[in-house]
Amino acid sequence: MHDILFENHKDLNPESLVKYAEKIGVDMLKFKECLGSGKYADEIKKDMAEGQKAGLRGTPSSLLGWIQTDGKSVKAVKMIRGAQPYSVIKEAIDSLLNTNGE
């Protein structure tokens, strides 16, 4: 489903989502029940707001950073926007590692 959603990222209305789910053999009763229930809507909105607050504007986007002393939070210091080749990601990680968390 992930691949179909990214391939059709400009067509994600409920009718299209049902069509994609049928195409890959998803349990349609469960899928339609979940889609129609709005069960995850608040969680999705919260995640989107958090991403926007961090400066993310689309997918894929990656934030690189350091785990803070509390062991629970991360200080993001570098952002990679869009689908990038391995070399770009490696360079960003290597650059971050060379700063020693400073």
ChimeraX attribute file (.defattr): number of C-alpha atoms within 10 A of each C-alpha:
attribute: neighborCount
match mode: 1-to-1
recipient: residues
	/A:1	13
	/A:2	6
	/A:3	8
	/A:4	13
	/A:5	15
	/A:6	13
	/A:7	10
	/A:8	12
	/A:9	11
	/A:10	8
	/A:11	12
	/A:12	13
	/A:13	9
	/A:14	12
	/A:15	9
	/A:16	13
	/A:17	19
	/A:18	16
	/A:19	11
	/A:20	17
	/A:21	17
	/A:22	13
	/A:23	11
	/A:24	10
	/A:25	9
	/A:26	14
	/A:27	10
	/A:28	13
	/A:29	8
	/A:30	10
	/A:31	15
	/A:32	15
	/A:33	11
	/A:34	12
	/A:35	14
	/A:36	10
	/A:37	10
	/A:38	11
	/A:39	11
	/A:40	10
	/A:41	11
	/A:42	10
	/A:43	11
	/A:44	12
	/A:45	11
	/A:46	11
	/A:47	12
	/A:48	15
	/A:49	13
	/A:50	12
	/A:51	15
	/A:52	12
	/A:53	10
	/A:54	12
	/A:55	12
	/A:56	18
	/A:57	13
	/A:58	11
	/A:59	11
	/A:60	12
	/A:61	15
	/A:62	15
	/A:63	16
	/A:64	16
	/A:65	17
	/A:66	16
	/A:67	13
	/A:68	11
	/A:69	8
	/A:70	7
	/A:71	8
	/A:72	7
	/A:73	11
	/A:74	14
	/A:75	12
	/A:76	13
	/A:77	12
	/A:78	14
	/A:79	15
	/A:80	15
	/A:81	14
	/A:82	12
	/A:83	12
	/A:84	11
	/A:85	8
	/A:86	9
	/A:87	9
	/A:88	12
	/A:89	15
	/A:90	11
	/A:91	11
	/A:92	16
	/A:93	14
	/A:94	11
	/A:95	12
	/A:96	17
	/A:97	13
	/A:98	10
	/A:99	8
	/A:100	8
	/A:101	12
	/A:102	8
